[in-house]
């Protein structure tokens, strides 16, 4: 019903970001569970920067139009589809916080967990409000 509208796009982006938030929660829980494991390296999830880049590339216009006379020519501007962006789990192997080689700081991970939980609650509230406005219009 709302597939090709800005409302549908907004809900789709929120849905994808909420899914990434669940992945991030799992990664943070794994980091916290291994806080005392020797030589364990923390991980984090990178998604929002790639999503922002994809959304910016869709609205960006090329500086000059290239004439493509053959289908094998490579275009200068190739916008990224935001639906192709996937979360990446990145291993932080460059830092060491403890003598045993572990780089998990429980305070940092607890703060990341709280921020992730608050972001998820904010996104669910946004989806709920959006659907509430649609229900209000439909009544």
C-alpha positions as CSV (number, residue, x, y, z in Angstrom):
1,X,0.0,0.0,0.0
2,X,2.8,2.5,0.9
3,X,5.6,0.8,-0.9
4,X,6.6,3.6,-3.3
5,X,5.9,6.5,-1.0
6,X,8.0,8.6,1.3
7,X,6.0,7.1,4.2
8,X,6.8,3.6,3.1
9,X,10.5,4.5,2.6
10,X,10.6,6.0,6.1
11,X,9.0,2.9,7.7
12,X,11.4,0.6,5.7
13,X,14.5,2.5,6.9
14,X,13.2,2.4,10.5
15,X,12.5,-1.3,10.2
16,X,16.1,-1.9,8.9
17,X,17.6,0.3,11.6
18,X,15.6,-1.5,14.3
19,X,16.9,-4.9,13.0
20,X,20.5,-3.5,13.1
21,X,19.8,-2.4,16.7
22,X,19.0,-6.0,17.6
23,X,22.3,-7.1,16.0
24,X,24.1,-4.4,17.9
25,X,22.5,-5.5,21.1
26,X,23.8,-9.0,20.5
27,X,27.3,-7.8,19.8
28,X,27.4,-5.6,23.0
29,X,26.1,-8.6,25.0
30,X,28.9,-10.7,23.6
31,X,31.4,-8.0,24.5
32,X,30.1,-7.8,28.1
33,X,30.1,-11.6,28.4
34,X,33.8,-11.7,27.5
35,X,34.9,-8.8,29.6
36,X,37.4,-11.0,31.6
37,X,38.4,-13.4,28.7
38,X,42.1,-13.1,28.0
39,X,43.0,-11.7,24.5
40,X,39.3,-11.1,23.6
41,X,38.8,-8.2,21.3
42,X,35.6,-6.2,21.3
43,X,33.4,-5.8,18.2
44,X,31.1,-3.1,17.1
45,X,28.5,-2.7,14.4
46,X,28.8,-0.2,11.6
47,X,25.6,0.6,9.7
48,X,24.4,4.2,10.0
49,X,27.4,5.8,8.2
50,X,26.9,3.5,5.2
51,X,23.1,4.1,5.2
52,X,23.7,7.9,5.3
53,X,26.2,7.5,2.4
54,X,23.6,5.5,0.3
55,X,20.8,8.0,1.0
56,X,23.1,10.9,0.1
57,X,24.2,9.2,-3.1
58,X,20.6,8.8,-4.3
59,X,20.0,12.6,-4.0
60,X,23.3,13.7,-5.4
61,X,23.4,14.6,-9.1
62,X,26.6,14.2,-11.2
63,X,28.5,17.3,-12.0
64,X,28.1,16.7,-15.7
65,X,26.0,14.2,-17.6
66,X,28.0,11.5,-19.4
67,X,26.9,10.2,-22.7
68,X,26.6,6.5,-22.6
69,X,26.5,5.2,-26.2
70,X,27.0,1.6,-25.3
71,X,25.5,-0.5,-22.5
72,X,29.0,-1.7,-21.5
73,X,30.1,1.9,-20.6
74,X,30.6,2.6,-17.0
75,X,28.5,5.5,-15.7
76,X,30.3,8.2,-13.7
77,X,27.5,8.4,-11.0
78,X,26.1,5.1,-9.7
79,X,23.7,5.8,-6.8
80,X,23.6,3.2,-4.1
81,X,20.3,1.6,-3.0
82,X,19.7,1.9,0.7
83,X,18.2,-1.5,0.7
84,X,21.5,-3.1,-0.2
85,X,23.3,-1.7,2.9
86,X,24.0,-4.4,5.4
87,X,25.3,-4.1,9.0
88,X,29.0,-4.9,9.4
89,X,30.5,-6.3,12.5
90,X,33.9,-4.8,13.0
91,X,36.6,-6.2,15.3
92,X,38.6,-3.6,17.2
93,X,42.0,-5.3,17.3
94,X,44.1,-2.1,17.5
95,X,43.5,-1.3,21.2
96,X,44.3,-3.0,24.4
97,X,42.8,-1.9,27.7
98,X,44.1,-4.6,30.1
99,X,47.3,-6.5,30.7
100,X,45.7,-9.7,29.5
101,X,45.2,-8.4,25.9
102,X,41.4,-7.8,26.4
103,X,40.1,-4.4,25.2
104,X,36.6,-4.5,26.6
105,X,35.7,-1.7,29.0
106,X,32.6,-2.6,31.0
107,X,31.6,1.1,31.5
108,X,31.9,1.8,27.8
109,X,29.9,-1.3,26.8
110,X,27.2,-0.5,29.4
111,X,26.9,3.0,28.0
112,X,26.7,1.6,24.5
113,X,24.0,-0.8,25.6
114,X,22.0,2.0,27.2
115,X,22.3,4.2,24.1
116,X,21.3,1.3,21.9
117,X,18.2,0.5,24.0
118,X,17.1,4.2,24.1
119,X,17.6,4.4,20.3
120,X,15.5,1.3,19.8
121,X,12.7,2.7,22.0
122,X,12.8,6.0,20.1
123,X,12.5,4.1,16.8
124,X,9.5,2.0,18.1
125,X,7.8,5.2,19.3
126,X,8.4,6.8,15.9
127,X,6.9,3.8,14.1
128,X,4.0,3.7,16.5
129,X,3.3,7.4,16.0
130,X,3.5,7.1,12.2
131,X,1.0,4.2,12.1
132,X,-1.2,6.1,14.6
133,X,-1.4,9.1,12.2
134,X,-2.3,6.7,9.4
135,X,-5.1,5.2,11.5
136,X,-6.3,8.7,12.4
137,X,-6.5,9.6,8.7
138,X,-8.3,6.4,7.8
139,X,-11.0,6.9,10.5
